[in-house]
Amino acid sequence: MNKLPVVIALTIVSCASIFAAAENVEKQLAANYSAMGTAFKKKDIEAYGKFYLPTFVGKDLQGHDIPLKIALNSLKQQMVTATEVVWSRTIKKCKVTGNEATVTIDGVFKGSVPFPDGKRHKVEAYTTAENVWAKVGKTWLLKSAKPISNRLLENGKPMKVGRPTVTHPVKAGN
């Protein structure tokens, strides 16, 4: 008896279940991103923070570490000051390995924020990032995040910034 057709059928079933599982994870993570956007608009840092592992470490564009406490403090400051916020994230790629999912996302943030001149300015941020999520029980929590690219606009024009991020701690005298 030729076992090749059975092996091929089992391989197809196995691959199909792997793709279905990855697709399900992608849907769960898309729901997480959506809920994070809603929490941001509602200025609810506690709800937003529930999507992070306590050991979360982000990176800025220079590769500096951004611990969870600093990341959440920066987000809280943005929540308080930003108005007219639209924040969307689109999953471009999702690779699931065991209880971890590595996701490449395109994010678009638009809002109005106060500037040192005392006026509110329209700000847009277009970011591509790599996020790593870890499954804890039945929940996916953000383990790490690092930007791949970031384009900032102020009132429709490229923003001039001294530093690409405000979340990296600055030492006294810098």
Backbone torsions as a table, in degrees:
resi	resn	phi	psi	omega
1	MET	NA	133.5	-179.4
2	ASN	-83.4	119.1	-177.9
3	LYS	-90.5	-5.6	-177.5
4	LEU	-57.8	-46.0	178.9
5	PRO	-60.2	-35.7	179.3
6	VAL	-67.0	-43.4	179.2
7	VAL	-63.2	-43.5	178.9
8	ILE	-62.9	-44.0	179.9
9	ALA	-62.5	-43.4	178.6
10	LEU	-64.9	-37.4	177.6
11	THR	-64.3	-43.7	178.9
12	ILE	-62.4	-45.5	179.4
13	VAL	-62.6	-43.0	179.6
14	SER	-62.5	-46.4	179.3
15	CYS	-63.7	-41.2	-180.0
16	ALA	-62.6	-40.2	-179.5
17	SER	-70.5	-33.6	176.5
18	ILE	-65.2	-45.9	179.0
19	PHE	-64.0	-39.7	179.2
20	ALA	-64.7	-41.3	178.5
21	ALA	-63.6	-44.3	179.2
22	ALA	-63.3	-39.5	178.7
23	GLU	-64.4	-39.8	178.3
24	ASN	-64.8	-42.5	177.5
25	VAL	-61.6	-44.3	179.8
26	GLU	-58.9	-40.7	177.7
27	LYS	-64.3	-41.9	178.8
28	GLN	-63.3	-42.2	-179.5
29	LEU	-70.1	-37.0	175.8
30	ALA	-61.0	-39.7	177.2
31	ALA	-65.4	-38.4	176.9
32	ASN	-61.9	-47.8	179.5
33	TYR	-59.5	-41.2	179.0
34	SER	-63.0	-44.9	179.4
35	ALA	-64.9	-35.5	177.2
36	MET	-65.0	-40.8	177.5
37	GLY	-62.7	-40.9	177.9
38	THR	-64.6	-43.5	179.1
39	ALA	-61.8	-39.5	179.2
40	PHE	-62.5	-48.2	-179.5
41	LYS	-60.6	-35.0	179.7
42	LYS	-82.7	-1.6	-179.4
43	LYS	59.5	38.7	-177.3
44	ASP	-106.6	86.7	-176.8
45	ILE	-65.6	-31.4	178.7
46	GLU	-64.8	-45.4	177.8
47	ALA	-64.3	-40.2	179.4
48	TYR	-63.9	-44.0	-176.8
49	GLY	-65.9	-19.7	-179.4
50	LYS	-68.4	-9.9	-179.9
51	PHE	-92.0	3.6	-177.1
52	TYR	-110.8	142.7	167.3
53	LEU	-70.0	147.5	177.3
54	PRO	-60.9	-23.1	-178.8
55	THR	-94.1	10.4	-179.0
56	PHE	-51.5	138.3	171.0
57	VAL	-137.9	122.8	174.9
58	GLY	-97.1	174.1	176.4
59	LYS	-130.0	149.5	169.9
60	ASP	-96.6	-178.7	-175.7
61	LEU	-63.2	-21.9	177.3
62	GLN	-90.4	-1.6	178.9
63	GLY	89.9	7.3	176.4
64	HIS	-71.4	141.7	177.3
65	ASP	-70.7	142.7	174.5
66	ILE	-125.8	100.5	179.3
67	PRO	-65.6	160.6	-176.6
68	LEU	-52.1	-47.5	-176.4
69	LYS	-58.6	-43.6	-179.9
70	ILE	-69.4	-41.0	179.1
71	ALA	-61.0	-45.8	-179.2
72	LEU	-69.2	-36.4	176.4
73	ASN	-62.8	-41.2	178.0
74	SER	-64.3	-44.3	178.0
75	LEU	-61.6	-40.6	179.8
76	LYS	-62.4	-42.6	177.9
77	GLN	-61.9	-42.2	178.6
78	GLN	-65.0	-40.2	179.6
79	MET	-60.2	-41.7	-176.4
80	VAL	-69.0	-38.1	-172.4
81	THR	-94.5	-27.9	-175.2
82	ALA	-80.7	139.3	174.4
83	THR	-128.6	169.6	179.6
84	GLU	53.0	41.7	-173.0
85	VAL	-80.7	133.1	168.2
86	VAL	-129.0	121.9	-178.1
87	TRP	-137.1	114.3	179.6
88	SER	-124.0	151.4	175.9
89	ARG	-133.6	135.8	178.7
90	THR	-120.7	126.6	178.1
91	ILE	-77.4	121.3	179.3
92	LYS	-95.2	-32.2	-177.7
93	LYS	-152.2	140.8	179.0
94	CYS	-140.9	116.8	178.5
95	LYS	-117.8	119.9	-178.2
96	VAL	-103.8	127.2	176.1
97	THR	-131.0	104.2	-177.7
98	GLY	62.3	-123.5	-179.0
99	ASN	-98.4	23.2	176.1
100	GLU	-127.6	144.4	176.5
101	ALA	-128.6	124.7	175.5
102	THR	-100.9	122.1	-171.9
103	VAL	-123.0	132.5	170.0
104	THR	-102.1	125.5	-178.3
105	ILE	-124.3	151.9	167.6
106	ASP	-107.9	124.7	179.7
107	GLY	-116.2	142.9	175.7
108	VAL	-128.1	121.5	176.9
109	PHE	-118.4	128.2	175.5
110	LYS	-132.3	137.1	179.3
111	GLY	-172.7	179.1	177.7
112	SER	-115.1	128.9	-177.8
113	VAL	-133.8	150.5	178.3
114	PRO	-74.9	143.8	178.5
115	PHE	-116.9	165.2	-179.4
116	PRO	-57.4	-21.3	178.9
117	ASP	-75.9	1.4	178.9
118	GLY	85.1	-2.6	-179.6
119	LYS	-105.5	157.8	174.8
120	ARG	-88.5	138.3	179.5
121	HIS	-122.3	146.4	174.1
122	LYS	-76.6	129.3	180.0
123	VAL	-123.7	137.9	174.9
124	GLU	-128.7	137.5	175.4
125	ALA	-128.9	126.3	177.7
126	TYR	-115.2	111.8	-172.4
127	THR	-126.9	138.1	167.1
128	THR	-111.1	131.6	-176.0
129	ALA	-140.6	158.9	172.7
130	GLU	-111.7	120.5	178.7
131	ASN	-114.2	141.1	174.5
132	VAL	-114.1	124.9	178.5
133	TRP	-108.9	144.8	177.0
134	ALA	-119.8	137.6	178.1
135	LYS	-86.4	122.3	178.2
136	VAL	-121.2	107.3	-172.5
137	GLY	66.8	-121.1	178.0
138	LYS	-103.5	5.1	-173.5
139	THR	-109.3	141.3	174.4
140	TRP	-98.8	124.2	-179.2
141	LEU	-119.9	145.3	-178.0
142	LEU	-73.6	121.9	-178.6
143	LYS	-95.2	-41.0	-179.8
144	SER	-156.9	159.3	178.4
145	ALA	-148.8	133.9	174.7
146	LYS	-141.8	134.4	179.5
147	PRO	-73.9	144.0	173.8
148	ILE	-99.3	-42.4	176.6
149	SER	-149.7	156.0	-178.7
150	ASN	-151.8	125.3	177.2
151	ARG	-123.4	122.6	-177.6
152	LEU	-111.8	136.8	176.7
153	LEU	-124.5	140.3	174.4
154	GLU	-120.2	118.4	-176.3
155	ASN	51.5	39.0	175.8
156	GLY	84.1	-1.6	-179.1
157	LYS	-116.8	151.4	179.0
158	PRO	-51.8	131.5	-177.5
159	MET	-82.3	135.7	175.7
160	LYS	-96.4	115.0	-179.9
161	VAL	-126.5	144.9	177.3
162	GLY	-73.2	-33.1	179.3
163	ARG	-135.8	139.7	-179.6
164	PRO	-69.9	-11.5	-178.8
165	THR	-141.8	148.3	176.6
166	VAL	-103.9	1.9	-174.3
167	THR	-92.6	-12.0	-179.5
168	HIS	-81.2	129.8	-177.9
169	PRO	-64.2	137.3	178.9
170	VAL	-104.3	128.1	178.4
171	LYS	-76.0	149.9	178.0
172	ALA	-55.3	136.3	178.1
173	GLY	92.9	-7.1	178.3
174	ASN	-92.3	NA	NA
